[in-house]
């Protein structure tokens, strides 16, 4: 499927009226991606409890097409919930690279966003965006399930703006890969 989507913009522009076909194809593919987000839930701390509550009966995350997957090869959204330690950074990067393109990342909670109350600790990563690119940040300590649902809706808006012409929506940073986990903080 990836080869077809990579070559399609070149083929569509070559035929008369191809831009209309390309725009319609963009819309259909983005609509499918929007309503079938399959997150790899990566609960590391107390934010994971709120993430589990979002999947329960009261909030019913399934109605958005968000169905958790146990394998990174089946998931297109990495949902980081909680404190990321430097020891856990390398496995997170490995899991990120095992996910198929396009892949998205959501950082849930203050600890995943910037280290949270453990910012001064020697073993805590000062934000998951230092090791992998993040698409949506969800603030709070811990964030409510409503905030997680709002974050998914914002990600769905971002997905609907993706275009096949521009690389399927992958950001420049995502095309290059993640940053070195042993960067300036190590």
BAMIBA-479668 format. One record per residue: x negated, y negated, z of N, C-alpha, C in turn; residue in one letter. Coordinates in nm, 2 decimals, padded with zeros to 4 digits. Each point is the difference from the previous one (the first is absolute). Layout:
N
(vexvex (X, Y, Z), (X, Y, Z), (X, Y, Z), 'a')
...
This chain:
186
(vexvex (-00.08, 00.12, 00.00), (00.08, -00.12, 00.00), (-00.09, -00.13, 00.00), 'x')
(vexvex (-00.11, 00.01, 00.07), (-00.09, -00.12, 00.01), (-00.06, -00.04, -00.14), 'x')
(vexvex (-00.03, 00.10, -00.08), (-00.06, -00.03, -00.13), (00.11, -00.07, -00.09), 'x')
(vexvex (00.12, 00.05, 00.01), (00.11, -00.06, -00.08), (00.02, -00.15, 00.04), 'x')
(vexvex (00.00, -00.02, 00.13), (00.02, -00.14, 00.05), (-00.11, -00.09, -00.03), 'x')
(vexvex (-00.13, 00.05, 00.00), (-00.11, -00.08, -00.03), (00.00, -00.04, -00.15), 'x')
(vexvex (00.03, 00.09, -00.09), (00.00, -00.03, -00.14), (00.12, -00.07, -00.06), 'x')
(vexvex (00.11, 00.01, 00.08), (00.13, -00.05, -00.05), (00.00, -00.15, -00.04), 'x')
(vexvex (-00.06, -00.09, 00.08), (00.01, -00.14, -00.04), (-00.07, -00.03, -00.13), 'x')
(vexvex (-00.11, 00.07, -00.03), (-00.06, -00.02, -00.13), (00.08, 00.05, -00.12), 'x')
(vexvex (00.07, 00.11, 00.02), (00.09, 00.06, -00.10), (00.12, -00.09, -00.02), 'x')
(vexvex (00.06, -00.04, 00.11), (00.12, -00.08, -00.01), (-00.02, -00.14, -00.07), 'x')
(vexvex (-00.12, -00.06, 00.02), (-00.02, -00.13, -00.06), (-00.03, 00.01, -00.15), 'x')
(vexvex (-00.04, 00.12, -00.04), (-00.03, 00.02, -00.15), (00.12, 00.01, -00.08), 'x')
(vexvex (00.12, 00.04, 00.05), (00.12, 00.01, -00.07), (00.08, -00.13, 00.01), 'x')
(vexvex (00.08, -00.03, -00.11), (00.09, -00.12, 00.01), (00.10, 00.02, 00.11), 'x')
(vexvex (00.02, -00.10, 00.09), (00.09, 00.00, 00.11), (-00.05, 00.08, 00.11), 'x')
(vexvex (-00.13, 00.03, 00.00), (-00.06, 00.09, 00.11), (00.01, -00.07, 00.14), 'x')
(vexvex (00.00, -00.13, 00.00), (00.00, -00.07, 00.13), (00.13, 00.02, 00.07), 'x')
(vexvex (00.11, 00.01, -00.08), (00.13, 00.03, 00.06), (00.00, 00.14, 00.06), 'x')
(vexvex (-00.06, 00.10, -00.07), (-00.01, 00.14, 00.05), (-00.09, 00.00, 00.12), 'x')
(vexvex (-00.11, -00.08, 00.00), (-00.09, 00.00, 00.12), (00.07, -00.06, 00.12), 'x')
(vexvex (00.07, -00.10, -00.02), (00.07, -00.07, 00.11), (00.11, 00.10, 00.06), 'x')
(vexvex (00.07, 00.07, -00.08), (00.10, 00.09, 00.04), (-00.06, 00.12, 00.08), 'x')
(vexvex (-00.11, 00.05, -00.06), (-00.08, 00.11, 00.07), (-00.05, -00.05, 00.13), 'x')
(vexvex (-00.05, -00.12, 00.01), (-00.05, -00.05, 00.13), (00.11, 00.00, 00.10), 'x')
(vexvex (00.12, -00.05, -00.04), (00.11, 00.00, 00.10), (00.04, 00.14, 00.04), 'x')
(vexvex (00.01, 00.09, -00.09), (00.04, 00.14, 00.04), (-00.10, 00.07, 00.09), 'x')
(vexvex (-00.13, -00.02, -00.03), (-00.10, 00.07, 00.08), (-00.01, -00.07, 00.14), 'x')
(vexvex (00.01, -00.13, 00.00), (-00.01, -00.07, 00.13), (00.13, 00.03, 00.08), 'x')
(vexvex (00.11, 00.02, -00.06), (00.12, 00.03, 00.08), (-00.01, 00.14, 00.06), 'x')
(vexvex (-00.06, 00.09, -00.08), (-00.03, 00.14, 00.06), (-00.10, -00.01, 00.11), 'x')
(vexvex (-00.10, -00.08, -00.01), (-00.10, -00.01, 00.11), (00.06, -00.07, 00.12), 'x')
(vexvex (00.08, -00.09, -00.02), (00.06, -00.08, 00.11), (00.09, 00.09, 00.09), 'x')
(vexvex (00.08, 00.08, -00.06), (00.09, 00.08, 00.08), (-00.05, 00.14, 00.03), 'x')
(vexvex (-00.13, 00.03, -00.02), (-00.05, 00.13, 00.04), (-00.14, -00.01, 00.06), 'x')
(vexvex (00.00, -00.09, 00.10), (-00.13, -00.01, 00.08), (-00.01, 00.12, 00.09), 'x')
(vexvex (-00.12, 00.07, -00.01), (-00.02, 00.11, 00.08), (-00.13, -00.03, 00.09), 'x')
(vexvex (00.03, -00.04, 00.12), (-00.12, -00.04, 00.08), (-00.07, 00.12, 00.07), 'x')
(vexvex (-00.13, -00.01, 00.01), (-00.08, 00.09, 00.08), (00.00, -00.07, 00.13), 'x')
(vexvex (00.07, 00.04, 00.10), (00.01, -00.06, 00.13), (-00.13, 00.03, 00.08), 'x')
(vexvex (-00.07, -00.10, 00.04), (-00.12, 00.01, 00.07), (00.01, -00.07, 00.14), 'x')
(vexvex (00.07, 00.07, 00.09), (00.03, -00.06, 00.13), (-00.12, 00.02, 00.10), 'x')
(vexvex (-00.06, -00.11, 00.04), (-00.12, 00.01, 00.08), (00.02, -00.04, 00.15), 'x')
(vexvex (00.11, -00.07, 00.02), (00.02, -00.05, 00.14), (00.15, -00.02, 00.02), 'x')
(vexvex (00.03, -00.10, 00.09), (00.14, -00.02, 00.04), (00.09, -00.05, -00.12), 'x')
(vexvex (-00.06, -00.06, -00.10), (00.08, -00.05, -00.11), (00.07, 00.12, -00.08), 'x')
(vexvex (-00.06, 00.12, 00.02), (00.05, 00.12, -00.07), (00.14, 00.04, 00.06), 'x')
(vexvex (00.02, -00.03, 00.13), (00.13, 00.02, 00.06), (00.11, -00.08, -00.07), 'x')
(vexvex (-00.03, -00.13, -00.02), (00.09, -00.09, -00.07), (00.02, 00.05, -00.15), 'x')
(vexvex (-00.10, 00.05, -00.06), (00.01, 00.06, -00.13), (00.09, 00.12, 00.00), 'x')
(vexvex (-00.01, 00.08, 00.10), (00.09, 00.12, 00.01), (00.14, -00.04, 00.02), 'x')
(vexvex (00.02, -00.11, 00.08), (00.14, -00.05, 00.02), (00.06, -00.04, -00.13), 'x')
(vexvex (-00.08, -00.06, -00.09), (00.06, -00.05, -00.13), (00.05, 00.11, -00.08), 'x')
(vexvex (-00.05, 00.12, 00.02), (00.05, 00.12, -00.08), (00.12, 00.06, 00.07), 'x')
(vexvex (00.03, -00.04, 00.12), (00.11, 00.07, 00.07), (00.13, -00.05, -00.05), 'x')
(vexvex (00.11, 00.05, 00.06), (00.14, -00.03, -00.05), (00.04, -00.14, 00.01), 'x')
(vexvex (-00.04, -00.08, 00.09), (00.05, -00.14, 00.02), (-00.05, -00.09, -00.12), 'x')
(vexvex (-00.12, 00.02, -00.04), (-00.06, -00.09, -00.11), (00.00, 00.08, -00.13), 'x')
(vexvex (-00.01, 00.13, 00.00), (00.01, 00.08, -00.12), (-00.08, -00.05, -00.12), 'x')
(vexvex (-00.13, 00.01, 00.01), (-00.09, -00.05, -00.10), (00.01, 00.08, -00.14), 'x')
(vexvex (00.06, 00.11, 00.01), (00.02, 00.08, -00.13), (00.09, -00.07, -00.10), 'x')
(vexvex (00.09, -00.09, 00.04), (00.09, -00.07, -00.09), (-00.08, -00.09, -00.09), 'x')
(vexvex (-00.12, -00.03, 00.03), (-00.09, -00.09, -00.08), (-00.08, 00.09, -00.10), 'x')
(vexvex (00.01, 00.13, 00.01), (-00.08, 00.09, -00.08), (-00.14, 00.02, 00.06), 'x')
(vexvex (-00.01, -00.03, 00.12), (-00.13, 00.02, 00.07), (00.00, 00.13, 00.07), 'x')
(vexvex (-00.07, 00.10, -00.06), (00.00, 00.13, 00.06), (-00.14, 00.04, 00.03), 'x')
(vexvex (-00.03, 00.02, 00.13), (-00.14, 00.03, 00.04), (-00.06, 00.13, -00.06), 'x')
(vexvex (-00.12, 00.00, -00.04), (-00.07, 00.11, -00.06), (-00.12, 00.04, 00.09), 'x')
(vexvex (-00.02, 00.13, 00.00), (-00.11, 00.05, 00.09), (-00.14, 00.00, -00.07), 'x')
(vexvex (00.00, -00.02, -00.13), (-00.13, 00.01, -00.07), (-00.03, -00.13, -00.08), 'x')
(vexvex (-00.13, -00.05, 00.00), (-00.03, -00.12, -00.07), (00.02, 00.01, -00.15), 'x')
(vexvex (-00.01, 00.12, -00.05), (00.02, 00.02, -00.15), (00.14, -00.01, -00.04), 'x')
(vexvex (00.10, 00.00, 00.09), (00.14, -00.02, -00.03), (00.05, -00.14, 00.03), 'x')
(vexvex (-00.08, -00.08, 00.08), (00.04, -00.13, 00.05), (-00.05, -00.11, -00.09), 'x')
(vexvex (00.08, -00.11, 00.00), (-00.05, -00.12, -00.07), (-00.01, -00.12, 00.09), 'x')
(vexvex (00.04, 00.02, 00.13), (-00.01, -00.11, 00.10), (-00.07, 00.05, 00.12), 'x')
(vexvex (-00.11, -00.06, 00.04), (-00.07, 00.03, 00.13), (00.05, -00.09, 00.10), 'x')
(vexvex (00.07, 00.05, 00.10), (00.05, -00.08, 00.11), (-00.08, 00.01, 00.12), 'x')
(vexvex (-00.09, -00.09, 00.03), (-00.09, 00.00, 00.11), (00.07, -00.06, 00.12), 'x')
(vexvex (00.03, 00.07, 00.11), (00.07, -00.05, 00.11), (-00.09, 00.03, 00.13), 'x')
(vexvex (-00.06, -00.11, 00.05), (-00.07, 00.01, 00.12), (-00.15, -00.04, -00.01), 'x')
(vexvex (-00.07, 00.03, 00.11), (-00.14, -00.04, 00.01), (-00.09, 00.09, -00.08), 'x')
(vexvex (-00.08, -00.06, -00.08), (-00.10, 00.07, -00.09), (-00.14, -00.01, 00.07), 'x')
(vexvex (-00.05, 00.11, 00.04), (-00.14, 00.00, 00.05), (-00.10, 00.02, -00.11), 'x')
(vexvex (-00.12, -00.04, 00.03), (-00.11, 00.01, -00.10), (-00.02, 00.15, -00.04), 'x')
(vexvex (00.02, 00.09, 00.10), (-00.01, 00.14, -00.03), (00.11, 00.05, -00.10), 'x')
(vexvex (00.11, -00.06, 00.00), (00.11, 00.04, -00.08), (00.00, -00.07, -00.14), 'x')
(vexvex (-00.09, -00.10, -00.02), (00.00, -00.08, -00.12), (-00.04, 00.09, -00.12), 'x')
(vexvex (-00.10, 00.08, 00.01), (-00.04, 00.08, -00.11), (00.11, 00.10, -00.05), 'x')
(vexvex (00.07, 00.07, 00.09), (00.11, 00.09, -00.04), (00.11, -00.08, -00.07), 'x')
(vexvex (00.03, -00.12, 00.05), (00.10, -00.08, -00.07), (-00.04, -00.04, -00.14), 'x')
(vexvex (-00.13, -00.03, -00.02), (-00.04, -00.04, -00.14), (00.01, 00.13, -00.09), 'x')
(vexvex (-00.04, 00.12, 00.06), (00.01, 00.12, -00.08), (00.14, 00.03, -00.04), 'x')
(vexvex (00.10, -00.02, 00.10), (00.14, 00.03, -00.03), (00.05, -00.11, -00.11), 'x')
(vexvex (-00.04, -00.12, 00.02), (00.04, -00.10, -00.10), (-00.05, 00.03, -00.14), 'x')
(vexvex (-00.12, 00.06, -00.02), (-00.05, 00.03, -00.13), (00.07, 00.13, -00.05), 'x')
(vexvex (00.06, 00.08, 00.08), (00.07, 00.12, -00.04), (00.14, -00.03, -00.06), 'x')
(vexvex (00.05, -00.12, 00.03), (00.13, -00.03, -00.05), (00.00, -00.04, -00.14), 'x')
(vexvex (00.11, 00.03, -00.08), (00.00, -00.03, -00.14), (00.03, -00.15, -00.02), 'x')
(vexvex (-00.04, -00.05, -00.11), (00.03, -00.14, -00.04), (00.14, -00.02, -00.05), 'x')
(vexvex (00.07, -00.10, 00.01), (-00.03, -00.11, 00.09), (00.02, 00.03, 00.15), 'x')
(vexvex (-00.08, -00.04, 00.08), (00.01, 00.03, 00.14), (00.01, -00.13, 00.08), 'x')
(vexvex (00.08, 00.00, 00.10), (00.03, -00.12, 00.08), (-00.04, 00.03, 00.15), 'x')
(vexvex (-00.03, -00.11, 00.07), (-00.03, 00.02, 00.14), (00.07, -00.11, 00.08), 'x')
(vexvex (00.06, 00.05, 00.11), (00.07, -00.09, 00.10), (-00.07, 00.01, 00.13), 'x')
(vexvex (-00.04, -00.11, 00.06), (-00.06, 00.00, 00.13), (00.11, -00.04, 00.10), 'x')
(vexvex (00.03, 00.09, 00.09), (00.11, -00.02, 00.10), (-00.05, -00.03, 00.14), 'x')
(vexvex (00.03, -00.12, 00.05), (-00.04, -00.03, 00.14), (-00.12, -00.08, 00.01), 'x')
(vexvex (-00.02, -00.07, 00.11), (-00.12, -00.09, 00.02), (-00.13, 00.08, -00.01), 'x')
(vexvex (00.00, 00.12, 00.05), (-00.12, 00.08, 00.01), (-00.05, 00.03, -00.14), 'x')
(vexvex (00.09, 00.04, -00.09), (-00.04, 00.03, -00.14), (-00.03, -00.13, -00.08), 'x')
(vexvex (00.06, -00.11, 00.04), (-00.02, -00.13, -00.07), (-00.13, -00.06, 00.03), 'x')
(vexvex (-00.03, -00.01, 00.14), (-00.12, -00.08, 00.04), (-00.07, 00.06, 00.12), 'x')
(vexvex (00.03, 00.12, 00.04), (-00.06, 00.05, 00.12), (00.09, -00.01, 00.12), 'x')
(vexvex (00.10, -00.09, 00.00), (00.09, -00.01, 00.11), (-00.07, -00.04, 00.13), 'x')
(vexvex (00.06, 00.06, 00.11), (-00.06, -00.03, 00.13), (-00.13, 00.06, 00.03), 'x')
(vexvex (-00.04, 00.09, -00.09), (-00.13, 00.07, 00.01), (-00.11, -00.07, -00.09), 'x')
(vexvex (00.02, -00.12, -00.04), (-00.08, -00.07, -00.10), (-00.15, 00.00, 00.05), 'x')
(vexvex (-00.02, -00.02, 00.13), (-00.14, -00.01, 00.05), (-00.07, 00.13, 00.02), 'x')
(vexvex (00.07, 00.11, -00.03), (-00.06, 00.13, 00.03), (-00.10, 00.04, -00.11), 'x')
(vexvex (-00.11, 00.07, 00.04), (-00.10, 00.03, -00.09), (00.04, 00.11, -00.11), 'x')
(vexvex (00.11, 00.07, 00.03), (00.03, 00.11, -00.08), (00.12, -00.02, -00.09), 'x')
(vexvex (00.06, -00.12, 00.01), (00.13, -00.03, -00.08), (-00.03, -00.08, -00.12), 'x')
(vexvex (00.05, 00.04, -00.12), (-00.01, -00.07, -00.12), (00.09, -00.13, 00.01), 'x')
(vexvex (-00.06, -00.11, -00.04), (00.07, -00.13, 00.02), (00.10, -00.02, -00.12), 'x')
(vexvex (00.08, 00.10, -00.03), (00.10, -00.01, -00.11), (-00.03, 00.10, -00.10), 'x')
(vexvex (00.10, 00.07, -00.04), (-00.02, 00.11, -00.10), (-00.04, -00.06, -00.14), 'x')
(vexvex (00.03, -00.13, -00.02), (-00.04, -00.06, -00.13), (-00.15, -00.01, -00.02), 'x')
(vexvex (-00.08, 00.03, 00.11), (-00.14, 00.00, -00.02), (-00.05, 00.12, -00.06), 'x')
(vexvex (00.08, 00.11, -00.01), (-00.04, 00.12, -00.06), (00.08, 00.04, -00.12), 'x')
(vexvex (00.13, -00.03, -00.01), (00.08, 00.02, -00.12), (00.09, -00.12, -00.03), 'x')
(vexvex (00.03, -00.02, -00.12), (00.09, -00.12, -00.03), (00.14, 00.02, 00.05), 'x')
(vexvex (00.06, -00.10, 00.06), (00.13, 00.01, 00.06), (00.10, -00.08, -00.09), 'x')
(vexvex (00.12, 00.05, -00.02), (00.10, -00.07, -00.08), (00.09, -00.08, 00.09), 'x')
(vexvex (00.05, 00.06, 00.11), (00.10, -00.06, 00.09), (-00.05, 00.01, 00.14), 'x')
(vexvex (00.00, -00.11, 00.07), (-00.03, 00.00, 00.15), (00.13, -00.01, 00.07), 'x')
(vexvex (00.02, 00.08, 00.11), (00.12, -00.01, 00.08), (-00.05, -00.04, 00.14), 'x')
(vexvex (00.03, -00.12, 00.05), (-00.04, -00.05, 00.13), (00.08, 00.06, 00.11), 'x')
(vexvex (-00.06, -00.01, 00.12), (00.08, 00.04, 00.12), (-00.09, 00.10, 00.08), 'x')
(vexvex (00.04, 00.01, 00.13), (-00.07, 00.09, 00.09), (00.10, 00.07, 00.09), 'x')
(vexvex (00.06, 00.11, -00.03), (00.01, 00.06, -00.13), (00.11, -00.06, -00.08), 'x')
(vexvex (-00.01, 00.00, -00.13), (00.11, -00.06, -00.08), (00.13, 00.09, 00.00), 'x')
(vexvex (00.11, -00.07, 00.00), (00.12, 00.07, 00.00), (00.03, 00.07, -00.13), 'x')
(vexvex (00.09, 00.10, 00.00), (00.03, 00.07, -00.12), (00.06, -00.09, -00.11), 'x')
(vexvex (00.07, -00.11, 00.04), (00.05, -00.09, -00.09), (-00.12, -00.07, -00.08), 'x')
(vexvex (-00.11, -00.03, 00.07), (-00.11, -00.06, -00.06), (-00.07, 00.10, -00.10), 'x')
(vexvex (00.00, 00.12, 00.03), (-00.05, 00.10, -00.10), (00.09, 00.01, -00.12), 'x')
(vexvex (00.13, 00.00, 00.02), (00.09, 00.00, -00.12), (-00.02, -00.13, -00.08), 'x')
(vexvex (-00.02, -00.11, 00.06), (-00.02, -00.13, -00.07), (-00.13, 00.01, -00.08), 'x')
(vexvex (-00.10, 00.06, 00.06), (-00.13, 00.02, -00.07), (00.01, 00.08, -00.12), 'x')
(vexvex (00.08, 00.11, 00.01), (00.03, 00.09, -00.12), (00.07, -00.08, -00.10), 'x')
(vexvex (00.10, -00.08, 00.04), (00.07, -00.08, -00.10), (-00.09, -00.10, -00.07), 'x')
(vexvex (-00.10, -00.06, 00.07), (-00.09, -00.09, -00.06), (-00.09, 00.08, -00.10), 'x')
(vexvex (-00.04, 00.12, 00.04), (-00.08, 00.08, -00.09), (00.08, 00.04, -00.13), 'x')
(vexvex (00.13, 00.02, 00.02), (00.08, 00.03, -00.12), (00.01, -00.12, -00.09), 'x')
(vexvex (00.00, -00.12, 00.05), (00.00, -00.12, -00.08), (-00.13, -00.01, -00.08), 'x')
(vexvex (-00.11, 00.04, 00.07), (-00.13, -00.01, -00.07), (-00.01, 00.11, -00.11), 'x')
(vexvex (00.06, 00.11, 00.03), (00.00, 00.11, -00.10), (00.08, -00.04, -00.13), 'x')
(vexvex (00.11, -00.07, 00.02), (00.08, -00.05, -00.11), (-00.08, -00.10, -00.09), 'x')
(vexvex (-00.10, -00.07, 00.06), (-00.08, -00.09, -00.08), (-00.11, 00.06, -00.08), 'x')
(vexvex (-00.02, 00.13, 00.02), (-00.11, 00.07, -00.07), (00.02, 00.01, -00.15), 'x')
(vexvex (-00.11, -00.01, -00.08), (00.01, 00.01, -00.14), (-00.10, 00.10, -00.05), 'x')
(vexvex (00.04, 00.08, -00.10), (-00.09, 00.09, -00.06), (-00.12, -00.06, -00.07), 'x')
(vexvex (00.03, -00.12, -00.06), (-00.10, -00.08, -00.07), (-00.12, -00.03, 00.09), 'x')
(vexvex (00.02, -00.03, 00.12), (-00.10, -00.04, 00.09), (-00.05, 00.11, 00.09), 'x')
(vexvex (-00.01, 00.12, -00.05), (-00.05, 00.11, 00.07), (00.09, 00.07, 00.10), 'x')
(vexvex (00.13, -00.01, -00.03), (00.10, 00.07, 00.09), (00.02, -00.06, 00.13), 'x')
(vexvex (-00.05, -00.13, 00.02), (00.02, -00.06, 00.13), (-00.11, 00.02, 00.10), 'x')
(vexvex (-00.11, 00.07, -00.04), (-00.11, 00.02, 00.09), (-00.08, -00.13, 00.02), 'x')
(vexvex (-00.03, -00.04, 00.12), (-00.07, -00.12, 00.02), (-00.15, 00.02, -00.04), 'x')
(vexvex (-00.07, -00.11, -00.01), (-00.14, 00.01, -00.04), (-00.08, 00.08, 00.11), 'x')
(vexvex (00.04, -00.03, 00.12), (-00.07, 00.07, 00.11), (00.03, 00.15, 00.00), 'x')
(vexvex (00.13, 00.04, -00.03), (00.04, 00.14, -00.01), (-00.07, 00.07, -00.11), 'x')
(vexvex (-00.02, -00.07, -00.11), (-00.07, 00.06, -00.12), (-00.15, 00.03, 00.04), 'x')
(vexvex (-00.06, -00.09, 00.08), (-00.14, 00.02, 00.04), (-00.01, 00.11, 00.10), 'x')
(vexvex (00.10, 00.02, 00.08), (-00.01, 00.09, 00.11), (00.00, -00.08, 00.14), 'x')
(vexvex (-00.01, 00.08, 00.10), (-00.01, -00.07, 00.13), (-00.13, -00.05, 00.03), 'x')
(vexvex (-00.01, -00.09, 00.10), (-00.12, -00.05, 00.05), (-00.08, 00.10, 00.08), 'x')
(vexvex (-00.12, -00.02, 00.02), (-00.09, 00.09, 00.08), (00.04, -00.01, 00.15), 'x')
(vexvex (00.04, 00.12, 00.06), (00.03, 00.00, 00.14), (-00.11, -00.04, 00.09), 'x')
(vexvex (-00.12, 00.02, -00.05), (-00.12, -00.04, 00.08), (-00.05, -00.14, -00.04), 'x')
(vexvex (00.09, -00.09, -00.02), (-00.03, -00.13, -00.05), (-00.05, -00.09, 00.11), 'x')
(vexvex (00.05, -00.12, 00.01), (-00.06, -00.10, 00.09), (00.02, 00.03, 00.14), 'x')
(vexvex (00.10, 00.08, 00.04), (00.02, 00.03, 00.14), (-00.08, 00.11, 00.06), 'x')
(vexvex (-00.06, 00.09, -00.09), (-00.06, 00.12, 00.05), (-00.14, -00.03, 00.06), 'x')
